[in-house]
């Protein structure tokens, strides 16, 4: 018999898309052309100025531990970035550099949530948020949301679902998987609703910078006590470097630093030095060009999927995802995993079942990541159109 493993490990659900990804990679190894629309990773590699800075860091021997808070010059650069982009002044001492946005989430959940307590979260939402809570013997209270709420928590929902075990709320703007953005006024109202309950507000701003037709407001513009999760992975294109940051109230920093020292010692020194190049004018030009490309992809893919029968009620304003209702494409009970499996096996197009993002109508939804070029998206649409014919015939 194998040894017994922890119940907390067993309770953390796998990414359903990873099984699809493994199968996609098998098919690819067999010589099939797979169009990957399933993983939230841009097709752009890290911008050249950042790569050069990382190479220089290696050459200069910048390979030792840093302080648990991170390099002072990087924290200062992030603070300057907030002042320039959001007109918010932040003391660099309030910033923790972390191993990816996940490191920021780990610190925040560890600090704020006791065993048996919970945070309110929108359903659908990014699954790791609830899984991190389970890891520390807490939980997520998933609040069903739909197009009417633009897939976001509202002050009314917070007030209606808050109970004796609630200690905070986590919202994401832009959100994964829906791409919706909370306005400054909405953030202020949510912050006030959480404050009335004497809870903590945590805001995932990992997709900031990747918005289209508007600039996302930071919660720090309206609530200086909020905890903010961010990352160098999405807008800055440093996915594999595993680097993020957390902005927290100054009073929380000593406890967060103690946790960081014990949990991971420090974020990658090489990645931190390289990330300084993110804030140069040369790099910012590249990032804005890429943002324009993502906007073009969204504007191409959104109407095309709607024309094929995918129901997308809320136009995403950020991130690089389309969250689509497949109910009208499934004559019987929707089965998002079987739907995705069909297109992978028959047309070699991979996208994500809604099961990965929660429970509320999850079987009736899939997520497309527009992280491929427009010619590849055109090819994907041709294959999806063909695959829909065989899907209907099978049903």
N, C-alpha and C positions, 0 to 999 in steps of 0.2 A: 504494500500500500504506500502511496506517496505521502510525504509529511503533510500535516494540516497547515493551511495558510490562513491568513487573517480574514475575518469576516468583512473588514473594511475594503480589502482588496477585491474580494468576490463581489461586493456591492457596486464597485465602480464599473460602469458599462464600457465595453470596447467601442471604438469608432467603427460603425458599420461600413463606412466608406473605405476603411483600411483593407477589409476583405475584398472589396471591389478593386482597390488599387493593386493588391497582390495579384489578382486575376488579370488585371490590365497589363501588369508587368510580365506575367507569363505569356500572354498573347503577343505582347511586343517582342519578347525574346524569340517567339516562333516566327517573327517576321511580319506581323500585322501592324498596320499604321494606326496607332491609338491616338485619338484626340482627347487630351486630358482637360476636362472642365470640372474636375472634382476637388482638387486640392487648392487651398487658399494661399498659393504662392505665385507671385508674379513671374512671368516668363523672362523678365529683364534680369540680367546678372547685376551684381553690385557695381555701382558707378565707378568709373576709372579713378577719379581722385581719391576715393575711399580705399580702393585696392592698393593704390600707390602708397597711401599713408600706412596701411597695414604692413606692406612689404618693408617700408622704411622702419617701422617699429620693430620688426623682426631683426633687421640688420643692425639696429642700434641696441639690441639686447633688452628691449622692453618686455621681458618675459617673466617678470617676478610678480608676486602678489601685489595688489594695490590695497588701500584701506577698504574696509567693508562698505563704506559709503560710496566708494568709487573715486576716480581721479578728481581732484578739486577743479582742474581746468575744464573737465567735461561737465561737471555740475554747473560751473559758471556759464559755460556756453549754452546749456539748456535753459538756465534762468534768463539769459539774454534773448534767447529764442522766444520765450513766453512774452517778454516785454515787447519785442518787435511785432510778433504775430497777434497777440491778444491784448496788448497794452496792460498787462498784468505784471506787477513787480513781485518777484518771488526771491526770498533769501535762498542762495544756493545750499545753505545748510538744511533746507527742507527737502532736498532731492536725494534719493537713494538710487544708485546705479545697480541694476539687477541682471541676472542671467535670463534675458528675454522678458517679455511681458509676463510670462508664467512665473518668473521669480518674484516679480512685483505682487502678483496675486497670492503667491505662497506666503510672503511676508504679511500681507494685509489680512488674509484669513486667519493666520496664526495669531496676530495681534488682537483682532477685534471680536472673534467669535469663540465662545465657550462651547464645550461638548453639549449636545442636546439643543442648542439654539440654532437660529436660522436667519438667512437673508431672504428678502423678497427678490425674485427675478422674473423677467418676462419669459414666457413660453410661447413661441420658440426663442432660443438664445444659444450662445456658444456653450457647448457641453462641458468643457473643462472647468468652467466657473462652478458648477454644482459638484463636480467630482472633487475639486480641491476641498470643498466644504466637508464632503464625506470623509476625506482623508484625515481630517482633524476631528472626526466624530461629531460634526455638526451636519447641517443639511440646508438644502435650498427649498424654499417654498415657492413653487412654480405657479405663476399667475397667468392663466390663459389670456392671450391677447390676439387680436386679429387686425384686419385692414381698418376697421373703425377706429382703433387706437393707434394706427400706424405701427402696430407690433411693438409698442412701447408701454412701459408702466406710466400711469397717470397719477396725479395726487389723489383722485377719487379711489383708484384701485389700491393705492398704498394704504389709505385710511380704512378701506373696507376689508383688507386682508391682514392687516397688522394684528398680532395677538400677543399673548404673554411671553411667547418664546422668540418673538421677532427682535432682532438687535440692529438691523440695518437693511439697506436696499442696494442692489447693484443694478446700474443701467449702463447701456452701451450706446455711444453716439460717435460716429456711425455704427450701426449694429450689424452683427453677423448672426443670422444669414440674410437679413432683409434689406440692409443698406439704408435704413431710415435714419434721419438725423434729428436730434432734439434742438429746438431753437433756444436762444438765450432765455426767453420768457418761460418756456417749458422747463428748462433746467432750474430756473429760480423757483418755480412753483413746486417742483419735485423736492428740491432742497428744503423748502419751507415745510412740506408735508412730512418729510423725515425728521426735521428739527422738532416739529410738534410732538412727534412720538419719542423724542429724546434718543434717536437712533443715529447710526453712522451712515453717511452716503458715500458710496464708492462708484466711480465713473470710469468705465473702460473707454479711453480715447485713442486706442491703438490705431484706428484707421483715420485719424485726423490728418489732414493734408490731401487725402483722397476723397474730395467732395467735388460736385459738379454743378455749376451754376450758383454756388453759394460757398461761403467759408464757415466751417463749423465753429460754434462758440465753445470755449472751454468752461467747465463748471466753475473753475477758479475765478471767472469774471463775476460770479454771483454768490459764491460760497467759498470762503478762504479755508474752511475747516474740512472740506471734502477731501477724500483720498482719490488720487488720480493715477490710473494705470496707463502706461504708454510703452512704446516699443520702437526700436530702430528697424523692425522687420518689414513693415508694409510701405509707408511713404518713402522711407529712406533706403529700402531695398536690401537690407542686411539680414535676410532670414537665417542663413546658416551661421552667422557670427554669434547668434544668441545673445542679444543685448537689449535691455529695456531700462525703464526707470519708473520710479514711484515718487509722486509728490504727496507729502503728508504734513499735517500740522507739526510745527516745530517741537511741541511737547511730546510727540510720539517718536521722534527720531532716536533717542537713546535706546528705547525698547526695540525698535526696528533694527538698529545697528547690532544690538546684542543677538537678535535672531539671525541676522545675516552672517555674523561671525560663526555661529554654530551650524547653520544650514548649508552654506556654500563658501564661506570665507570671503570670497570676492568674485566679481564678474571678471571675465577674460581681460587681462591687461592689454593684449594686442588689439582686441576688438574695441576697447575704450579709446586707445590712441587713434585707431583708424576712424572712429566715429566723430572725432573732432573735425574731420574733413567734411562731414555732412553740412556744416554750417557756413561753408565758404560760398561765395557767390557762384563759382563755377559749378558746384554740386547742385545748388538750388535751381539753376537753369535746367539741369538734367531732370531733376525731380518734377519740375513744372511741365516739361515736355512730356514726361511719362504720364502725368495726370491728364493732360490733354488727350493722349492716346487712349487711356482708359475711358474717358468721356465719350470718345468716338466709338469705342467698342460697345459701351452700354447703349448708345443711341442707335447702333446697328442691330444689336441682338434683341433688345426689348421688344420692338414692334414685330420683328420676325417671329419670335416665339409666340407672341399673342396671336399672330395670324395663323399659326399652326394649331391653335386651340389651347395653349397653356394660359391659365388665368393668372395674371399678375396685376393685382388691384392697386397696389401702391408703387409708384415709380421711385426706385431707389435714388437717393441723393448722394450716396457715398459708398465707400468700400469698393468691392468689385464682384458683387454677387447679385443674382436674380433669384428670388424665392417664388417658385411657381406652383400653383394649384393644378393638380392633374385630374381632378374629379371628373371633368367633362370628357377626358380622354379614356376613362376607365368605365365601361358600361356596368360593371358589377362593383363590388367593394374595392376601393383603391388599395393597392399594395405597392408602396413606393419602392421597396427593395426589389421586388420582382420586376417592376417597371425599369429600374436602373439596370438590373441584370440583363434584361432583354436587349437594351440598346448597346450594352457593352459586348455581349456575345454575338449579336447579329450585325451591328453597324460599327462596332469598335469606337463608340463615343462613351466616355466615362463622365458621369455626374453623380451628385450625392443625394441619397434618400433623406427625407425629412426626419427619419427616426433618430438621426444624430443630434437633432437640435431641440428635443423635448418630447412632449406627449400630446400636446394639443393639436389635433388634426394632422399629426405627423405623417401618417400613412398616405395622406392626400397631397403631400408636397414633396418637391425636389428642389435642390439648389444647383444653379449653374454658376461657375466662376468664369468670368470673362477675362481670363489670364492668358489667352492666346491671341495671336494676331488676327486681324479681320479676315484675311484669306483663309485662315484655319477655321474661323467661326463660320464663314460661308460654306466650307466643306462640311462642317459639323451639321449645319442646318439642312443641307441636302440629304445627309445620312439620316438625320432625325425624321425628316419628312417621309423618307422611304421606310424607316423603321416603324413609324406610326401605322402605316398600311398593314404591315405584317402583325403588329400588335393587335390591331382591331380584328384582323382575320383570325388570329389565334383565339381571341376572346369569343 
